[in-house]
Amino acid sequence: MTGPRFSCLIPAWNEGPRIGAVLAAIDRHPRLDQVIVIDDGSTDDTAEIARAHGVTVLQTPGNLGKTQALLAGLAQASGSHLVLIDADLTGLTAADIDALIAPVATGRAFASLSLRGNAPRTWRALGLDYISGERVIPRALIAGQESALARLPRFGFEVFLNRQILAQGGKVAVVRWPDVASPAKSAKRGGLWQGIKGDVAMMRDIFATVPITETLHQIIRLRQRAV
């Protein structure tokens, strides 16, 4: 009997300055059987940098948003499990990838979520980032859900996954990444106001996917199932 196979999906939009460091920790990683970068309509050299690392690169017809980019990657993924990684991380190492995969690979948890060192203080105090973009999940969790995924807004993917994870009833490993950070949207989008607009758009999509009351229930129930 063979063990789980892990396909890594990395959605990216104009991440030329950052994606190389992420891929340095990921490409040729012994636990990853497949690495797919989904270039979501970038206008910079994101795709070229990814290809230079020897990974599979998909390109969407324009900037469709994270959810649609991940859906495109899912269609090409061959693994039994998906490793979801954001393309803008700093400080990521191969050991961090090992730590994220291990609880699922050993059967200690059904799924895993990262808790980055610069996650909001509330999430760090709680010990859970419910919208973490770095996860390991069984592919079967979203098998046959392509039509529902296609209808999600740009940033509805994580809370949709939370709903599926909680419906399965399994344990969730929260993996602390103290040296890994995700840059603020203001740093990526050219200023404070643009960053605020990006955060507002993300929260709008989250609450369009799940009501505020369900969001609170997700946080509570995920924390209860954390290992």
PyMOL commands that set and color helices and strands:
alter all, ss='L'
color gray80, all
select helices_A, chain A and resi 16-26+46-52+66-76+94-105+121-126+139-142+146-150+157-168+185-189+192-209+212-224
alter helices_A, ss='H'
color red, helices_A
select strands_A, chain A and resi 6-12+34-39+56-59+81-84+111-116+135-138+172-177
alter strands_A, ss='S'
color yellow, strands_A
deselect
rebuild
show_as cartoon
